[in-house]
């Protein structure tokens, strides 16, 4: 059995090695996306001076519409920390999505960048789609499935026949030949990182395959039907009301419905049917990504429906946990550092495995 598993491990590893290398390397960068981006592009994260009161969101939107020819607002990001910038994603008259960073105390636009041109937007696209759209998404998904098999088969190949050989399997003989060190490095650290890599890989399948996500809901809720995040807008035609403080009314209403400390994201609908979708993450919780949702009329800014996180289905709660587990942010820096290190190691596996194959005697 080990011989056959060894052959599958070899050839599937050679076949998927390049994709695994790319996905693992980009994944290690994405673990510290916020920290790296905040260091390289501080103007998108913090303001130089904190001075009350803040300008209204509608005031900032008016500046974008006037000075930067923003035709449509797509998303608005507000943050609980007083020194954080206001971020607005909007489309200009040419149809290009631009991400703006605004000083909430002055209304001044600090920075602007096309959304697709952002460094981490490119890294994420490479990580999930290999910059090849749905076809690339299918390739990364299949490679992730293969990698799950490689991890399990690698564990079987690593497993010693006798207990006396266990110590040798748990250490790297650094003073040996390169071939031996490379073998030990591949197999020994593969054993130590097995569980974390398996969890990261399995959670990553959620973004690649609908059937995997449906399986989560089936196990958690007993049904594959995922609760819809869309609510139809009750007002069918624009009544042309006074839209003064439109976005601020939505933000204040959200804070009133969910009075905890949190970061808020206002998502404008992309169609003419659905309402405005607002998500507020609860920063008072130890585990990240626990967010409640509220829906508002796209014309009147009246609250239509509220969905507190506590009332989410078990499937939805598990689904929201997938992201912090996958990125390693679930318990802060300790798990992020762990995820970063094992992802970096995963990027070396195709290389060390290839060298093992290249240097074999037969």
C-alpha positions, 0 to 999 in steps of 0.5 A, a space after each residue: 500500500 505504501 508503494 502505491 501511495 508513494 507513487 500517487 504522492 510523487 506524481 500528484 505532487 509534481 503535477 500540482 507543485 507550481 500551483 501549491 507554491 503560488 497559493 502558499 506563498 501568496 497565502 503567507 503574504 495575505 496573513 499579514 495583509 493589514 499590517 503590511 499594507 498599513 506600513 506601506 500605505 499608511 494614508 489608507 489607514 490612519 490620519 495625522 491628527 485626531 480632532 472632533 467632530 468628524 465630518 458627515 459621510 454625506 459631506 465626504 461623498 459630496 466631495 468625491 462626487 464633485 472633485 473626483 467625478 464619482 458617479 456611484 457609491 459601492 461601499 463605505 467603510 467606517 472604523 471604531 478607532 478614532 485615528 482610522 480613515 474613512 474608506 469609500 469605494 466608488 465608480 467614476 464616470 468611466 466605470 472604474 472602481 476607485 478606493 478612496 481614503 478620506 480624513 473624516 475630520 476634514 473631508 480631505 481625500 488622502 489617497 485614491 487607487 483603482 481597486 483592481 490595481 491595489 497590491 493585495 487585490 492582485 495577490 488575492 486574485 493570484 491566490 484564489 484565481 491565478 489571475 485567470 478568473 473562474 478557470 483559475 479558481 477551478 485549478 486552485 480548488 483542484 490543487 487544494 484537493 490534491 494537497 489534502 491528499 498529499 498531506 494525508 499520504 505524506 503522513 502515511 509515508 512518514 509513519 515509522 514501521 517500528 517505534 525505535 525509528 520514531 526519534 529519527 523521524 522527528 528530527 532533522 540530521 543537519 550535519 548529513 548530506 544535502 540529500 538527507 537534510 532535504 529529505 528530513 526537512 520535507 518529511 519532518 517539518 511536514 509532520 509538524 505542520 500537518 494539522 495546521 496545513 490541513 485545516 487551512 487547506 480544507 477551509 480554503 475549499 469553501 471559496 473554490 467549490 459551492 458543494 463544499 460550502 453547501 456541505 458545511 450548511 448541511 452538517 450544521 443546519 441539516 439543509 444545503 440551502 444557504 440563507 440569502 443575504 439579500 432583501 428586496 427593497 420595499 420602495 419600488 420607485 425613487 420618491 425624490 425625497 430630501 437626501 440630506 444626511 442619507 448615509 449618516 442616518 443609516 450609520 446612526 440607525 445601525 449603531 442604535 440597533 447594534 450598540 456595541 463597538 465595531 467597524 461598519 460596512 455599508 454595501 449599496 446594491 448592484 441592481 435595482 431590486 435589492 436594499 442596502 446591506 449593512 454589516 457591523 463587526 463586533 469588536 467586543 468579542 474575542 473571536 473576530 468576524 462576528 458581525 450583525 446585519 441590517 437592511 435599509 431602504 435604498 431611497 428613504 434610508 429607513 430600516 427594513 430588517 435587522 439580523 443580530 449575529 446571535 440569531 444567525 443559523 449555526 451554518 452561518 456562524 460556522 461560515 463566518 468562522 471560516 475566514 479567521 480560521 483560514 487566515 490564522 487571525 482567530 486568536 490574534 498574532 499567535 495564530 497569525 504567526 503560526 499560519 504565516 510560518 506553515 504557509 511559508 513552509 508549504 511553499 517549500 514542499 514542492 521544491 524539496 519534493 522535486 529535489 527528492 525526486 530529481 536526486 533519486 538513484 533509480 
